[in-house]
Amino acid sequence: MRDYADSTNGETAESKITAEWLSELRFLSALTSAPGQKRAAFIVKQADLNDNGYNSWLWLLEDNKTRCLTRIYKESSFVFLDEETIVFPDRRRAADKGDRDKNSVQKSDSDASTVSIRDKGENENKDEGAERADCKNHKDQDNYTQFYRLSIADNQVEPAFELPFSCKEFLALSDCRYLLLADIDIERPELWRERYENTMSTGAAADSDSPGDSEDAAVSAGSDSAGEGEDFTAAAAGADQNCCLVLDEIPYRRDNLGYSQGKRAQLFLYDEKSLEIKTLTAPELDVRDIMLHPQRSGVLFRANDRSGEYRCRANLCDDIYELDPETLELKPLYQEKDLNIGKVFYWHNQVYALASDMKEYGLNQNYRLYRIDQKQSILLGSEEIILGNTVGSDIRLGKANNFSVLADKVFYLSTLEGEGVLKLLDKQGESKLFLRGPGSVDSFIFVDGSLYVDGLFADRPQEIYQLKPDDAGQTERTASDLLRITHFNDAAMAGITPSSPVKLEIESNGDIITGWVLLPERFDPLESYPGILCIHGGPKTVYGTALFHEMQLWAGEGYIVYFCNPHGSDGRGDIFSDIRGKYGTIDFHDLMNFTDAVLEKYPQLDEDRLGVSGGSYGGFMTNWIISHTDRFRAAVTQRSISNWLSFYGTSDIGYYFAEDQMAADFFSQQGIKQLWKFSPLHYAKEINTPLLIIHSEEDYRCSPEQGYQLFTALKVRGIDSKMVVFKGESHELSRSGRPLARIERLKQITQWFNSYLQS
């Protein structure tokens, strides 16, 4: 609930941002154009504290007006079958059929109409790619996906078909043929066929209820990797799958997915008329990133080859394949296994890829443009291409379209310093800025020749904006050229005045470091205030001016909140972001120099009441900072790294990320020394700062053992410390965990800082 400040002298009462404000926000995602680009659809989500999950609804955008299409289902994805029809998956339990049958929806020509939290609605994200869809079930025992067909004209919904696997992505080849991605178990690759034959023999396919599980763990997953991997097929014959799990490959589990042992994403074709399902790829291929030719004459996809030497160890370089939708012939286009591929796409009937050879800057090296021809890759230009928006925020939830080919132009989302921007790419591999903020372009589409974006601008949560006509012939547009179309978060913003970020630039280690300061509510220059230094994850991500719930909460609590993008951050090229083997050195000095600059600019900031907080890489830096300085009076480390040696074998990315980022060979004596040298646990005896450790029980990126080790060391030394472990949550807790867990996390952190810094 909101906390309303007292009003006196006739002043209007203002709302204070609280942890529970999360439940008032609406999150927009999956912005997708219809085939003729005359209309679009998108997903609206909202936290439901009663169900401890997220409700969601499918909305239509047409002629700059919006209306709700569904209020019964839990939609997280969809595709346009044609201009008038949408197909979407549903994974609710059969017990919920009564709700499903209520197909009538009150029509609205305005998104400002109230959608009740109790109206049943849906799930998740982390992926980018609105043209395809995530439709995963949470539990494999409910390993079916029910699809529904929606008529846009009258909002009527009817069952379309049910498939015997948990679908990951799907796209329509025609009005009755679909390509689908679904996980199979390499030990039982035909298990889905047994299910399907059984379903057909019982006649259930004619009128089936979706057996998909709608438990909150799936609902809250917030990324396209929502917890599905809880089913275990024993590799050993006769083994009881409920008593053990046999592992013989790495990675054996993945954050937000669970155990992935033996799982491969396979490509299927489903014909709705013949009811036939065909397997299109071999079990050893792990398929991803499907892209359909604009004329539907071909399908491109990437696949990780898990055969031979890569059977038990994933390869970081994908192959590229092309499928003929008519003959179903599969043709390998590139199999050199020397490129880390971020995107493959058609452009004027040729195949292109955004990829990196990782030779100069390792795993995080930015992409370049390649043309794929005659099974060779041809480098086009040398410009670095930063694909994707890495601007941090905790008020997004859902899929985002970050790439589009429109006629002779390629548009893509990118990161420029602290902004999420839209860029144009030419065939020489050169890019130019098309739309920037300040703020964050989170997703984009074209409708009727106009650009529409979903974004975070002007200290507001997400809304949809239209780019105004360019009468002046400008080549670079800004947020001031955007017209807000929707008003989904007007109610959440009623009476709210967020603290606007104040930009602050300093010189550190030979470069300009950019950061921002949030001043407390009702800032009085004659008063003294505590402060919190926030450190982003990554390290190759950025902070910017995009609205951040937790920071606004702390500013409302009376803190000066400050944050910056030190060396290692995204948006400024490979040289700036490359801190391999330098963690805790150049970045540490940047953060301390920025703290000094904030103290100098704002004498109201009490240097004896400073806190520091960060997650993931930011958690590592928090641990590092308090083990190398006592200038902070309290600290909160979240989903952190404390020991690179154990991280190597327990993280889903540890066995290659640790070596790459620490510039260390795990199998050499010098490499072991290097990994331990840069482990904060090594310096635990130097820590005197009271520390709150936040970790998720099912965090497979930075495993909870990282927190347990540090917690134990501090308790042995008698340092004031506390560890809070969130059950059933992953590395994504702060961004897409269950709503009640997210709220409790904010309360725990705020209470910790208040107890040490507000005296």
Protein Blocks (a to p, Z undefined) as FASTA:
>chain_A
ZZddddeehiacdddddfklmmmpccdehiacdfklpaccdddddddfklopaddddddd
eehiacdfbfkbccfbdcdfblmbccdddfbdfklmmmmmmmbccddfbfkbccdfklgc
ddddfbecfkbccdddfblklmccddddddfklopacdfbdcfbdcfbdcdfblmbccdd
ddddfklmmlmmmmmmmmmmnommmoccdfbdcbfklmmnopakbcfklcccdfbghiaf
klbccdfbdcfbdehkbpaehiacddddddfklopacdfbdfklccehiaddfklpaccd
ddddfehjllmoccfbdcdddddfklopacdfbfnhpaccfbdcdeehiacddddehlmn
ojmlccdddddeehiacdedjbdcdedjfbdcfkbgcdddfbdcehjbccddddehjacc
dddddfkopacdfbdcedddfbdcdeehiacddddeehiacddddddddfkopabdcfkl
pccfbfklmmmmgopacdddddddddeehiacdddddddehiafkbccdddddddehjkc
cddfbdcfklmmmmmnopacdddddehiahiajklmmcghigoilmmmmmmmmmmmmmmm
mmmbcfklccdddehjlmmmmmmmmmmbckbfbdcdehiafbfklmmmmpmklmmmmmmm
nopafkbfklmmmmmmmgmklmmmmpcbdcdddddfklckbgcklmmmmmmmmmmnopac
dddddehiafklmmmpcfklmmmmmmmmmmmmmmmmmZZ
